[in-house]
């Protein structure tokens, strides 16, 4: 009988740590519900699963959780040009200025990629014009270089936008539009837009070479004409 009693006692004692572990895991799960939802949000956004994103947003997840690359759900949606999900995330309060490890933000990358819907939504939701990309540049500079005319028009129409900001390469949007691009109708229109918006045609690069001199050196005749006329008027 004593042996049976001892055996039962040992079984009960050995079960106690197990019960404790179960309770601990349950508490941890309760504490991490928001984090789990946020992790699920990252995956749903990556997969482009609009329905699942809608469902997860209803749980009030952490919108600023990041993946291994420092990307928030909104940053992932922006990279994927998933404008519908980006709209949902911005409406839910996602930060349009959160930088990833490449120093991109949804606002900056929307400008660089010419994504007008996300660019407009970012501007309407607190885009910070003093946060710069890894080259120390604004959204306008790569937009001008890469031929995103409509993005250039949109940005240059913003009052007090820093159109003459100089990046760490020593280039303004006007300089980069000339130095890193070929003369075509789109680039001509971009240069004209920048000049008409008030870009300073006399700001030189680090070597003291002005936009006009660069245009002449690259035989960009139509751009030379635009810049020469503006320089003469100044």
C-alpha positions, 0 to 999 in steps of 0.5 A: 500500500505504501508503495502504491501511495508513494508511486501516486505521489511521485506522479502528482509531483512530476506533473506540477512542472508540466502544469506550470509550463502550460500556464506560462505558455498560455500567459506568454501567448496572451501577452504576444497577441499583438506581436503575433498579429504584426508578424502575420501582417508582414507576411500577408503584405508580402503575399499581397493578401488584401483580405487577410490584411483587412482581417489583421488590421481589425486586431489593431496590430503594431503597424511599425513592426519590421522584418530583417531588412528594417521594412515595415508592412507599408515599406514592403507594400511600397516596394511591391507597388501594392497601392491598395494595401499601401492605402489600407495601411496608411489609412490605419496610421502607418508611418510614411517616414519610417526608414528601412536599413537602406534608408528608404521610406515609403515617401522617398521610394514612391518618388524614386519609383514614380509611384504617384498614388503612394507619393500623394498619400504620403504627402497627405499623411505627413511626409517629412521633406527633411528625411533623406535617402542613403545618398542624402537626397530627397524624393525629387532627385531620383525622380528627376534622374529616372524620368518620372515626370509626373512625380517631379511635377507633383513635388515641385508644386508643393510650397517650400519643397526643397527643390535645390537640395544638394545630396552627398554627391554634390548634385541637385535634382537639376544636376542629376537630371542632366548628369545621369540621364540622356536627352529625350523628350521626358528629360527635357520636360523634367528640366523645364519643369524644374527650371519653371518651378524655380530651380537655381540653374547656377548651383554647380557640382563639387567640381564647380561645373554648372548644369549648363556646362554639363548640358553643353559637355553632353551635347544636350542642345535643347536642354542647353537652350532652356538653361541658357535662356534662364541664365540670361534672364537671371 
